[in-house]
């Protein structure tokens, strides 16, 4: 659809009202007409101008605002775009949106539609769009830095460079196929193409090595508090959250579902989970809570296995980790309730050879004794986990799968090359190029666009 045939969209693009200033954006072929309708004129391009907004029907002044005009294609969306910076009262914004809604050819924007038009007009590639979404939702400094790099083309530029080299290699192979009988065409064109393929395979494989940390930095590292009932897990969770986030009760099985809180530890995102006490139960609701606790603890990055410090070997299996951790998260033993009388040494708790804990910590979730020691250990663990992760090219599962598909095609091309099967090599290089094109949104991405843009807010 050409710009002239498109609807002109508008929306409130700033935060919740009321506010000191509110921003209304208009984008599309009738953005100029919208300005002329409300202001009687259009400001100079990219120059903030004080303007009086009037209702075209009643001629009543609605507000005085700063108006900016960005003619396409040199605008954020790649098409004519207008912006109003108004006083952020609900009545002011409602009146302006009502006027815009009465203008023929204008409609309210859908979630993410401004950014989608920027993508469709070539102002952003898909990795930059995802970077913008991550920048908006970033909660920590590390997330902000990673998202901003993606917005500025950290992955997109590299992917386009890889794709350009692939296309050059493909052109060599296809030249060898199409012009093999022509004079002046080198006999071995597939050799240089395979050199390029091997080099790209190595580079992309190296980029994939940091994928786990890049994805986890975007989503947040997960720390699960688990253990038997009445060990003080919810009390510890509330201490870490610094609020009464979980219900605390002496009745076993109080926690039935997984509760989570998001923290910023030294600029890194951490999600802490409070899980149900793990034990055998005839209560179907508690059984489901235990099932969820096992599953979430098994998927976590770090598990704090909380036991009562006063429980010794004679207490049976209360200190046994009853979550399948093989090949899973790191597990720390946390001895809680050290404020109670009769606390025994940590050595008496670990009397089974198969139980190996990297760290054993003692604390009182009630008094807070030992909590700083625990949090310092967690902060150090988080920092070490993300070391090198902030420079990761790959921050989403979609990125990883596209690059894995690219590597698979390159591997097949390199394997077929020595056999002299130029047609198969050409096809595999073509598949690799298409996978990179889907990464940046240049080809075959219609099926993922709605998924990506649905999480954007209206007005962005």
C-alpha positions, -999 to +999 in steps of 0.1 A: +000+000+000+014+034-010+016+062+016-011+082-003-036+053+000-029+047+037-050+057+067-035+085+088-032+073+124-031+093+156-027+084+193-016+097+227+021+087+228+030+097+263+023+082+297-008+080+319-029+111+324-031+136+340+005+147+334+024+180+331+029+174+293+012+149+270+023+140+234-001+133+206+014+119+174-002+119+139+013+099+110+002+095+074-008+113+043-034+136+060-011+146+089-006+180+072-043+185+068-049+176+105-025+204+115-041+229+091-076+219+105-066+225+142-040+253+138-047+269+104-011+263+094+019+239+094+051+248+112+085+248+096+099+213+094+117+201+126+112+234+144+091+235+176+064+262+172+039+275+198+004+270+183-032+277+194-054+247+188-090+254+180-121+232+174-129+237+137-166+235+144-170+259+173-138+279+168-132+275+206-096+274+217-087+240+232-051+246+243-018+262+235+008+236+225+042+231+209+037+217+174+064+199+154+062+189+117+083+161+102+077+156+065+084+121+051+104+102+044+128+118+069+106+111+099+105+083+125+078+065+106+091+073+071+059+092+063+045+127+070+043+129+108+031+156+132+035+159+170+017+180+196+031+186+230+000+196+251-009+202+287-016+168+300-051+171+314-077+144+305-102+169+291-075+186+269-064+153+254-100+140+250-109+172+231-079+170+208-085+133+201-122+140+194-112+166+168-088+143+151-114+115+151-138+138+131-113+144+103-119+121+073-091+096+067-079+096+103-083+068+128-068+058+162-036+039+159-034+002+169-007-010+194+028-006+179+015+008+146+038+038+145+068+015+149+054-010+124+052+017+098+088+027+106+097-010+099+076-012+067+092+020+054+127+008+061+135+031+090+140+002+114+148-035+108+131-062+129+160-065+154+159-028+160+121-030+165+127-057+191+154-035+207+130-007+210+104-029+227+130-041+251+142-006+258+107+005+267+103-025+291+139-024+305+139-023+343+177-024+350+208-006+337+222-037+321+189-043+302+188-007+291+223-010+276+216-042+258+183-030+244+198+003+232+226-016+214+200-037+195+179-005+187+211+010+171+217-021+150+241-041+171+227-074+157+210-061+126+241-045+110+261-077+116+233-099+101+231-077+070+269-079+066+267-117+069+239-117+043+258-095+019+288-119+020+265-149+015+249-133-015+284-127-030+293-163-024+260-175-039+267-153-070+300-171-075+284-205-073+256-195-097+280-180-121+299-213-122+267-231-130+253-207-156+285-198-174+306-229-171+310-231-209+319-194-214+354-183-221+371-162-194+350-176-166+373-192-139+369-229-136+368-230-098+343-206-085+329-228-058+361-229-039+361-192-029+324-195-021+331-223+003+358-202+020+332-175+026+307-201+039+333-216+064+342-182+076+306-172+082+299-205+099+327-199+124+316-163+131+279-171+136+288-201+158+309-178+180+280-153+182+257-181+193+280-190+222+267-160+241+231-165+233+221-179+267+234-150+286+220-124+262+185-140+264+187-143+302+198-107+306+167-096+287+143-119+307+161-118+341+180-144+360+157-167+381+163-175+418+139-200+433+133-204+470+124-240+476+124-266+504+101-285+528+071-268+544+075-245+574+112-239+567+106-201+565+107-198+527+079-171+525+094-151+554+127-151+536+110-142+503+093-112+520+127-101+535+142-102+500+112-084+485+112-059+514+074-061+516+047-086+526+045-102+492+037-137+504+014-150+532+032-163+562+016-189+584+027-217+608+002-240+590+021-263+566+011-259+529+000-223+532+018-214+499+000-231+471+011-212+440+044-197+428+048-161+438+075-139+422+091-105+427+115-087+403+147-071+417+174-049+404+207-063+418+236-040+409+220-032+376+211-068+366+175-082+365+167-110+390+133-127+395+129-144+429+103-171+433+086-183+464+074-219+459+051-243+478+067-265+505+077-297+488+061-327+506+037-356+500+001-345+504-034-359+498-048-324+491-051-321+453-046-283+455-014-287+475-003-315+451-006-290+422+014-264+442+041-290+448+042-299+412+046-263+401+072-258+428+093-287+414+089-275+379+098-238+386+128-248+408+140-272+381+139-244+355+155-218+377+192-206+374+198-208+411+179-226+439+180-216+475+171-248+493+158-236+527+157-259+558+153-253+595+187-248+611+175-269+641+166-299+620+193-326+622+198-360+606+173-375+629+146-354+612+146-377+582+144-363+547+135-327+555+168-316+542+169-338+511+165-319+478+134-335+463+136-316+430+153-332+399+183-309+396+205-331+375+220-309+347+198-281+361+204-251+384+230-245+410+218-252+445+227-235+477+217-248+512+202-220+533+199-228+571+171-207+583+158-199+619+193-196+635+176-173+661+159-204+676+175-223+705+192-256+698+207-247+664+232-273+653+262-269+631+259-271+593+281-302+592+254-322+611+228-314+584+248-328+555+253-365+563+245-379+528+274-382+503+252-376+473+241-342+485+266-316+473+261-279+480+284-253+465+274-228+493+259-233+527+245-202+544+229-196+578+204-169+586+173-158+603+145-146+580+126-133+611+154-111+625+173-105+593+206-118+607+227-132+578+205-118+551+231-093+539+256-122+536+231-141+514+223-111+492+260-104+487+265-140+476+236-137+452+248-103+438+282-118+432+267-149+415+246-127+392+275-105+382+296-135+374+267-151+355+263-121+332+300-115+327+304-111+290+267-114+285+260-077+279+280-079+247+259-107+233+245-103+198+216-125+205+189-115+229+158-134+218+149-170+210+139-159+175+174-146+169+190-178+181+167-200+159+173-179+128+211-182+132+209-219+140+190-224+108+217-203+090+245-224+104+227-256+094+224-245+058+261-234+058+272-268+072+253-286+044+268-263+018+303-270+030+296-307+031+283-308-005+310-286-019+338-311-023+314-334-041+311-309-069+273-305-065+271-268-072+233-268-075+229-281-040+256-257-026+237-228-043+204-239-027+219-242+008+235-208+005+202-194-006+185-209+024+212-195+047+206-161+031+168-163+036+173-173+073+194-141+078+168-121+059+141-133+083+162-123+112+162-086+101+127-088+086+138-085+049+120-116+038+092-140+049+083-124+083+046-118+080+039-147+104+059-131+132+050-094+128+018-096+148+035-115+176+062-088+178+040-057+176+012-070+199+032-061+230+037-025+220+016+001+236-008+023+216+010+054+204+044+037+199 
